[in-house]
């Protein structure tokens, strides 16, 4: 009887793992409009500068984006850095972010980074970082294309 219970639990765990892996695989169907957006976003640099007069708008967008789309809670948020907790986990993928802003005279520099854990690749985290940078500069976002 005990042997059968162990087998049932093992089968349940294996089914959960297989189901979890297929659920976590990034496989998104995109429209031509979404593909064009993604191409623009991927061309957006992760380090950029803006005029001093626009830096509060950009910083506000970065704060908003991380609050809405990060799978990790914000750990540090001040005038110069926003950082989430480090992502951990294998079965449920997580993404964490670090954004910094550096005054540079009449301009302000920004840097965006995305880290990940779980099933996704570095390319997926890189895509999220570029989408965040693009949103920071343009205010344009398509949430469907963000891996969470």
ABEGO torsion letter per residue (X at the ends): XAAAAAAAAAAAAAAAAAAAAAAABBBBBBBAAAAAAAAAAAABBABBBBBAAAAAAAAAAAAAAAAAABABBBABBBAABBBBBBBBEAABBBBBBBBBBBBBEABBBBBBBBBBBEABBAAAAAAAAAAAAAAAAAGBBBAAABBX
